[in-house]
Amino acid sequence: MRAIGMISGTSFDAVDVAAADFTRDGDVLWLDPLGALETPYPDDVRAQIEAVLPPRQTGVGQVCQLAAALGQVFAAAAARGLAELAGGRADLISSHGQTVFHWVAGGRALGTLQLGEPAWIAERTGVPVLSDLRSRDIARGGQGAPLAPILDALLLAPESTPRAALNLGGIANVTVVRPDGSLLGYDIGPANALIDAASAACTGAPYDVDGRLARSGQVHADLLDALLAEPYYAAPPPKSTGKELFHAEYLRRHVDRLPAPPSGADVAATATELTARIVAAEADRHGLAELVISGGGLRNPALMERIAGLGDGRWRVRPIDELGLPAAAKEAYLFALIGYLSWHGLPASLPEVTGASAPALLGAFTPGSAPLRLPEPAADPPRRLRIGRPSGEVG
């Protein structure tokens, strides 16, 4: 099966697209990466997204307009992926869309909203589309997040010491794989969300290129202490969060409470230290010996060096690329994988991670140019994910 996965993360700068061929061989599912690309958001669409995100107030008309605009952007990205990565042929496009709100109250997810109407994608490409990938898990009492643990659990084999996959997107999420094979996964807190906010406020740049702004500043102890006092960090998993909590105004409020305003560079250094500290705290909590990292934070050397430094030899840090999966496109490949599973009638959410009452078959299908025809459901799920082709293992 050939599937295309798409997502735009909480940094809302571009649509990430990845194509893969999937081959089932007994208990093993092979994922052969065909390539990845990104389609940047036009400035006006990016501004529309920013205008509806918390803590701003918005109207139904704005949301409707944005849903259509994002559908067209995702459709264009899908068409590029189909032509440039998949040779003009795909069985399914799995589109996460753009999260604009994740409704959490009392520690429980009550709803989630991802925009990017799948009809535009299906109409543009003629390929069936899977979308609305989080709601079913929430309907079963889960957090609807994180979803990455299904890939992590299949890819990371248990070892003699605990290891984890860590994604550093706008939000940091972790999947812990224990020696007995049991799992734990949840959102840790902000990864790039507050670093990006500090960079935008200080320089106008959407992110801190190579961590240079943070390196030019110093950690502000009082600001760091205030940020670390956030109750979310002490909440037990399962838990999920997003920019409905960790947004630019959140950071600004903490800065404004200080007796004297720190420099923009100091705020960036402090936001970077915050991310490193909350990651290190979870690594110590679970006795991790290895962190396999993906996401945009991997390209921030100031952040990566600090995460490694706080470990002081207790854990090894390495990119997921070393397992054969491109780090920059991990989440797009994740949604291609979820597409494969849903196409074959297999659940992709893990109750031990999300807190749902049972595993859930995720998403809703939009037909392509032909009537929708699904294969017979698979009898059982794969037990291991390997990267490459069945004829030769790469990871």
C-alpha positions in Angstrom: 0.0 0.0 0.0 1.2 3.5 -0.8 0.1 6.2 1.6 0.8 9.9 2.0 0.9 11.5 5.4 0.4 15.3 6.1 0.5 17.5 9.1 1.1 21.1 10.1 2.3 21.3 13.7 1.8 23.9 16.4 4.4 26.2 14.8 2.0 26.6 11.9 4.7 27.5 9.4 4.3 24.8 6.7 2.5 21.6 5.7 4.8 18.6 6.0 4.2 15.8 3.5 5.7 12.3 3.4 5.0 9.3 1.2 5.7 5.7 2.0 5.1 2.2 0.8 3.9 -0.3 3.4 4.4 -4.0 3.1 3.1 -6.5 5.7 5.4 -9.6 6.3 3.9 -11.6 9.1 4.2 -9.7 12.4 6.5 -7.1 10.7 5.3 -4.0 8.9 7.8 -2.5 6.5 7.8 1.3 5.9 9.8 2.3 2.9 10.2 6.1 2.9 9.7 7.5 -0.6 10.6 11.1 0.5 9.3 14.2 2.2 8.7 17.8 1.4 7.2 20.9 3.0 4.9 23.5 1.6 5.2 26.8 3.5 2.0 28.6 4.4 1.3 31.8 2.5 1.7 34.8 4.8 -2.1 35.6 4.7 -3.0 32.0 5.8 -0.4 32.1 8.6 -2.0 35.4 9.7 -5.5 33.8 9.6 -4.3 30.9 11.8 -2.7 33.3 14.3 -5.9 35.3 14.5 -7.9 32.3 15.7 -5.5 30.8 18.2 -5.9 31.3 21.9 -6.0 33.6 23.7 -7.6 35.6 20.9 -11.4 35.7 20.5 -12.7 34.6 17.2 -16.0 34.0 15.3 -17.6 31.2 13.4 -17.1 33.0 10.1 -13.4 33.3 10.7 -13.2 29.6 11.5 -15.2 28.7 8.4 -13.0 30.8 6.1 -9.8 29.3 7.6 -11.1 25.8 7.3 -11.6 26.3 3.5 -8.3 28.1 3.1 -6.4 25.4 4.9 -8.2 22.7 2.9 -6.9 24.4 -0.3 -3.3 24.7 1.1 -3.3 21.0 2.2 -4.8 20.1 -1.2 -1.9 21.8 -3.0 0.6 20.2 -0.7 -1.0 16.8 -1.3 -0.8 17.3 -5.1 2.9 18.1 -4.8 3.5 15.0 -2.7 1.5 12.8 -5.1 3.5 14.1 -8.1 7.0 14.5 -6.6 7.2 11.7 -4.1 4.7 9.1 -5.0 5.0 8.9 -8.8 1.4 10.1 -9.2 -0.1 7.1 -7.4 -1.3 6.6 -3.9 -4.0 4.5 -2.2 -4.7 7.0 0.6 -3.8 10.4 1.9 -3.9 10.8 5.7 -4.2 14.4 6.7 -3.9 15.5 10.3 -4.8 19.1 9.4 -3.9 22.1 11.5 -4.8 22.1 15.2 -6.4 25.3 16.3 -7.8 24.2 19.6 -7.4 21.3 22.0 -10.1 21.5 24.7 -8.9 20.3 28.1 -10.7 20.9 31.4 -10.0 19.3 34.7 -7.2 17.3 33.2 -9.4 15.6 30.7 -9.7 16.3 26.9 -13.3 17.1 26.0 -12.8 18.0 22.3 -10.2 18.9 19.6 -10.3 20.9 16.4 -8.1 20.4 13.4 -8.9 22.5 10.3 -8.2 21.7 6.7 -11.3 20.4 4.9 -10.5 16.9 3.4 -12.9 17.4 0.5 -10.5 19.9 -1.1 -7.7 17.3 -0.9 -9.9 14.5 -2.4 -11.2 16.8 -5.1 -7.7 18.0 -6.1 -6.0 14.6 -6.1 -8.8 12.1 -6.7 -7.3 10.0 -3.8 -9.3 9.0 -0.7 -8.5 11.1 2.4 -8.4 10.1 6.1 -8.9 13.0 8.5 -10.3 13.9 12.0 -7.7 11.6 13.5 -8.1 12.5 17.2 -11.8 12.7 17.9 -12.6 9.0 18.3 -10.0 8.6 21.0 -11.5 11.5 22.9 -14.9 10.0 22.5 -13.6 6.9 24.3 -12.4 9.0 27.2 -8.8 9.5 26.0 -6.7 12.6 25.5 -6.6 12.3 21.7 -2.9 12.8 22.1 -0.2 11.9 21.8 -0.6 9.8 18.7 3.2 9.2 18.0 3.5 6.3 20.4 2.0 3.9 17.9 5.0 4.5 15.7 7.4 4.6 18.6 6.1 1.4 20.1 6.5 -0.5 16.8 9.9 1.0 16.0 11.7 1.0 19.4 12.3 -2.5 20.7 12.5 -2.9 24.5 16.0 -3.0 25.8 17.5 -3.8 29.2 17.0 -0.2 30.4 14.2 2.2 29.6 14.4 4.2 26.4 12.2 6.9 24.9 11.2 8.6 21.7 11.1 12.4 22.2 9.5 14.7 19.7 10.4 18.4 20.0 7.8 20.2 18.0 5.9 23.2 19.4 5.1 20.8 22.2 7.4 18.1 23.6 5.9 14.7 23.7 7.5 11.5 24.9 7.0 7.7 24.5 8.7 5.6 27.2 9.5 2.0 26.3 10.2 0.0 29.4 12.3 -3.2 29.4 9.1 -5.3 29.8 7.7 -3.7 26.6 5.1 -1.7 28.5 4.5 1.9 27.3 3.9 5.4 28.7 3.3 8.4 26.5 2.2 12.0 27.1 2.9 15.6 26.3 5.6 17.0 28.6 5.1 20.7 27.9 6.4 23.3 25.6 9.4 22.4 23.3 9.7 25.2 20.7 6.4 27.0 21.5 7.8 29.5 24.0 11.2 29.7 22.4 9.5 30.7 19.1 7.4 33.2 21.0 10.5 34.7 22.6 12.3 34.9 19.2 9.3 36.5 17.5 8.9 39.1 20.2 12.6 40.0 20.2 13.7 39.8 16.5 10.5 39.2 14.5 11.9 35.8 13.4 9.5 32.9 13.8 12.1 30.7 15.5 15.6 31.0 17.1 17.9 30.1 14.2 20.6 27.7 15.5 19.8 28.8 19.0 21.8 32.0 18.5 19.5 34.3 20.3 19.4 32.0 23.4 23.2 31.7 23.3 23.5 35.5 23.4 21.5 35.8 26.6 21.5 34.4 30.1 18.9 32.4 32.0 16.8 34.7 34.2 16.4 32.7 37.4 13.2 34.3 38.6 11.5 33.9 35.3 12.6 30.3 35.1 11.3 29.6 38.6 7.9 31.1 37.7 7.7 29.1 34.5 8.6 25.9 36.2 5.8 26.4 38.7 3.2 25.7 36.0 0.8 23.1 37.5 0.7 21.1 34.2 4.1 19.7 34.8 3.1 18.1 38.1 -0.1 16.5 36.6 0.2 12.8 36.2 -0.2 11.2 32.7 -2.2 10.6 30.6 -2.2 14.3 29.8 -2.0 16.5 26.7 -1.5 20.1 26.1 -0.9 22.7 23.3 -0.9 26.3 22.4 -4.2 26.8 24.1 -2.0 27.0 27.2 1.6 27.6 26.1 1.2 30.6 23.8 3.0 34.0 23.4 0.6 35.8 25.8 1.4 33.1 28.5 5.1 34.0 28.2 4.4 37.7 28.1 2.3 37.5 31.3 5.2 35.9 33.2 7.7 38.4 31.9 5.4 41.3 32.8 5.2 40.2 36.4 9.0 40.6 36.9 10.2 43.8 38.7 12.4 44.7 35.8 12.0 43.4 32.2 14.8 41.0 31.0 16.3 41.4 27.6 14.7 39.5 24.7 17.9 37.3 24.5 17.5 36.5 28.2 13.9 35.5 27.7 14.9 33.2 24.8 17.7 31.7 26.9 15.2 31.1 29.8 12.6 29.5 27.5 15.3 27.2 26.1 16.4 26.3 29.6 12.8 25.6 30.5 12.3 23.1 27.7 15.6 21.3 28.6 14.7 21.2 32.3 11.2 19.7 31.8 12.7 17.1 29.4 15.5 16.2 31.8 13.0 15.9 34.7 11.0 13.3 32.8 14.1 11.5 31.7 15.2 11.2 35.3 11.7 10.2 36.4 11.7 7.2 34.2 15.4 6.3 34.5 15.9 6.7 30.7 19.2 5.5 29.2 18.4 6.8 25.7 16.4 9.6 24.0 15.7 9.1 20.3 14.8 12.6 19.1 12.8 14.1 16.3 11.1 17.4 15.5 12.2 20.9 14.9 14.0 21.2 18.3 16.6 18.8 16.9 17.9 21.6 14.7 18.4 23.9 17.7 22.0 23.1 19.0 21.6 25.3 22.1 18.6 23.2 23.1 20.1 19.8 22.2 23.4 20.6 24.0 21.5 21.6 27.1 19.4 18.4 27.1 22.5 16.3 26.7 24.4 18.3 29.3 21.7 18.0 32.0 21.9 14.2 31.5 25.6 14.3 32.5 26.1 10.9 30.9 22.9 9.3 32.4 21.2 9.2 29.0 22.3 9.1 25.4 20.8 11.5 22.8 20.5 10.6 19.2 18.3 11.5 16.2 15.7 9.1 14.9 17.5 9.4 11.6 19.9 6.7 12.9 17.0 4.3 12.9 16.3 5.1 9.2 13.4 7.5 9.6 14.1 11.1 8.7 13.6 13.2 11.9 12.2 16.2 10.1 9.4 14.2 8.6 8.6 11.8 11.4 5.2 13.1 12.1 4.2 13.1 8.4 5.3 9.4 8.3 3.4 8.8 11.5 0.2 9.9 9.8 0.9 7.8 6.8 1.3 4.9 9.2 -2.0 5.7 10.9 -3.6 5.8 7.4 -2.3 2.3 6.7 -3.7 1.0 10.0 -7.2 2.6 9.6 -7.3 1.5 6.0 -6.8 -2.1 7.2 -9.3 -1.8 10.1 -6.6 -1.6 12.8 -6.6 0.7 15.8 -3.9 3.3 16.1 -4.5 4.8 19.5 -3.0 3.2 22.6 -5.2 3.3 25.7 -2.3 3.0 28.0 -1.0 6.3 26.5 -4.1 8.3 25.9 -6.3 7.0 28.8 -9.1 5.9 26.5 -11.4 3.0 27.5 -10.3 0.9 24.5 -8.1 1.1 21.4 -9.7 3.2 18.7 -9.8 2.9 14.9 -9.0 6.5 14.0 -10.3 9.0 11.5 -13.1 9.5 8.9 -12.7 8.7 5.2 -13.6 11.1 2.4 -13.9 9.2 -1.0 -11.7 10.2 -3.9 -12.8 10.3 -7.5 -14.1 6.7 -7.3 -16.4 5.0 -4.7 -14.6 4.1 -1.5 -13.5 0.5 -1.4 -11.6 -0.7 1.7 -9.8 -4.0 1.9 -10.9 -6.8 4.3 -9.8 -5.9 7.8 -6.5 -7.4 8.9 -6.8 -10.2 11.4 -4.3 -8.8 13.8 -2.0 -5.8 14.1 1.8 -5.7 13.3 4.2 -6.2 16.2 7.2 -4.5 14.8 8.0 -1.7 12.3 11.1 -1.8 10.2 12.3 0.9 7.9 13.2 0.0 4.3 12.1 -2.7 2.0 11.4 -6.3 2.9 14.4 -7.4 0.8 16.9 -5.5 3.0 16.5 -4.0 6.4 17.7 -0.4 7.0 16.9 0.3 10.7 
